[in-house]
Amino acid sequence: MREHPLSRILLATFLLMICAPLAAAPGDDLLAEGQNAYSSGNYDLAVTKLESFVQQYSASSDRNKGELYLGCAYLARNAQASDTATARTHFNYILTQGSNVKEYRDAFFHNARSYFNEEDYSSARTQLTQFLSQYPTDNFNQYVYYYLGVCESKVGTFDQALAYYARCEKEFPNSPLVGYCRLESAIIQGRKGDYQAADKALLKIVEDSNSTPELVGQATIQRALFLLLQNRPQDAIPLLDAFFQKYRNDATLVVTLQDALLYEAYAYFAQRDFQRALNIVDEIERLDSTLPPESASLKLKLYLCMKNVDAAESLLANLAASTYGKENADEITSYRAMVSVAKKDYNSAIQSLFQMLQPVAVGASSTELEFRYYEQNRPNPLSALGFVESAGLLAIAYAARYGANKAESDNVAQEALYQALVKYTQNLNDPAISMALKGIDGARQKVASNPSVSQDAPLVVFTPNGFVDTRPVGGDGIVPSTGSSGSNFVSYVPSNSQGTTAPGKPGQGQPNQPNKGSQNQNQNQNQNQNQNQNQNQNQNQNQTNSGTASQNQSNPGTQPPNQTQTVPSAEGESIAPTPLTATEARDYLQRATDYYTNLDFTRANELLLEAMTKSETFWQDCPAEATRIALLRAISLLELGKRSEAQMTCEDILSYAPTTQEAAVAAYYLGMLADSIGRRDDAVKYLSLATRGRNDFPYADVALYYLGTNEYERGNIDVAAQNFARVYRDYPQSPYWSHCVWRLAKVQADRGDDVAAETLVNEALRRGADSSIIDYLLFLKGEIALRTADYEKAEIAFDMLVDQYPSSVWYSSARNRLAAIPSLPSPSAPSSQKKATPAKEALPPATTTQASQPSENTTLHKPQAPASSNSPRPLAPSGAESRPLPSKSAETSVRLPSATDLRERAENSIPQELRQSRSSRNP
């Protein structure tokens, strides 16, 4: 374990105040020696002395004190795999005696902390929540809040994590953890994709005069990481270099300085300046006379990128022989496979990775695979990022062997492996993993068609180490208090977790933030080049100046297309890039469009990927065609069911061409994808981008409807109503118009404005509402009439619903309302004998959609929509709650255009498959 300098800054400051007894109790000297050893950080000696004390003086009145110190000593030492479990046995000795024991509170807290240190976040969360419930005002709760925030973040419940961090800051404003709570909160913003807000919060920490140098360093590293994930290495480098230059002589910051240099090396790696990156890695070693494992991993990959396989093998041998290598055998296996691929020894790479990852066929099809890696209970298993890289490397090895031998079984295997990997990563929600997946996809496609690439260009995929574990370290030397009150509270800082936690079985919802493995055990992730630009290196392909390319990524269109620059290659010579011409791009687009319109989505995708990977400067060569190519590929991927890849491609469009019409369409797809899996925050973010100022956006009405429903479900009623009102006002011909009218009417009714609500309902019914919403409108009309005691109007509305919509979700409730209506002065005939009124006869025929019935006491609050397959777009969720969808007859106006339409509009600025005539619906 690398000692973190913060542990020397924030060690325990409280010492026990024990009055000397008249006569020393048996074992007092042994207990005191153990306590002193613990307080000075000599945990081995503390364990020896305290074990002797509890064994020799088991009947001592200080037995519980000895057990508490001994448990803390084991927890702090953590030198053996069993230390944490052993610590719990000593804490449990105290806990079994009940809460009246004065050491109970401390044992309770440290027992909960032991699960956190083991990265058993579920158990830790349970224990910490119980502690919070039992001791709601305890000073320990600042650490409880912090730990709970980390636990929630690990399992992806970010909003709950933010709430705990906020409570820590609010209730303990002077706590040393406040800065770290702010840091973790900023990281969550970045993980959710709001890089601008994250950077602003991190910069505030850096500029805060109260921030320690350690905290400043961690915030700076996080800022750099988010820049790397945005393909902006040129912006990350000066931040890291400035921090290093300012604190390079501070001996207490060695570990943080090494981390800053490591990420600076990543940045140069992303720019393909391998020699500069290698020089920085050597600087890391000079700082502390040792090369940390994560830096050794990066150095190995740099050697492979520079085609120095002998140096890579030598370094790997040293790493494998080290203690770290022996404890992390799976990482070593992955590195060996990497070297084997570089040497074209595909058989060895496949054999070792296959045995480790254990992909197996599932279901009736032998081409559908799942990985059994995490079912093997392996010691120190790979982190999520490490697993993704290893599985991707296996797919690349099969693809390379297929490229060399053209054995179709290898081609089938590489595709099946990649699809299994995509399925595994769908719930990880980690941008670093998305970046790795993109690089893997490009590499496997490239090597399958050109086997020489596996040796002539590096196949390692650039991915920074993911999210740095920013937990403050130290405090393992805490001196336990002797009372149950908070008066003897110790200045304690949570310690960093040890080891690696398996992220779980593939496809079962993984922790979203890597643990300490993100620094020490994710070395497999630190690999080559930025997203689409890194996928395509061929010996005869040229490179672009990475600084200029990176600038163009953040400012698309600022560099003239096809501007020629030179950059040193891995061997040092200068070569010029070969851009993709507009003519070539249009040819690719036309051929791919032909495949797409003939429903050959696989060939369309392959051709579009070839276009995107043909040039290192794809996005700058011909910006107009580039965005159209990328968007058509995203839609082709969706047709193939490859949602994760489609999402990454859409995100590229937003990154490289944020002001284009294609970006609005990409944002629409991202929003609908997020909506379909219940990610409301993401749905709102992307759908807002799609509709903000986009009067020419062809699916604005659809996006506004789903934006409104997501805002409504988040409780933002006013914002939701504004979006529904835009459809009501600007898109009267939309099949979503009457749906939005019903929503607006419901909002008005909930606010008590029955007049406005009824006016909207009547307007929708009079103008001819979509058939799938009429029963909703009728039920709402009846409810309003009941509330205003207009029983005759209520009876007409409910009776109409019962007569014409027997399959409605409101049918049962409408009948109950009819039965409860007071007798009218002139009672009408029974419902079954009534003649249809002209209003009834004017209504469209009822739909036959069947769904569950609402409860008897259902009012205007949240009806359940009928389960429908008639979604307005392929991505709309089926049966989404409280969302009646347009009927089939109305749906046709928002479906994809026909093949003829696509061909006719081949040269339009928006890709053909998304354009249609909407002139009557322009606002």
Disulfide bonds with the S-S distance in Angstrom:
none
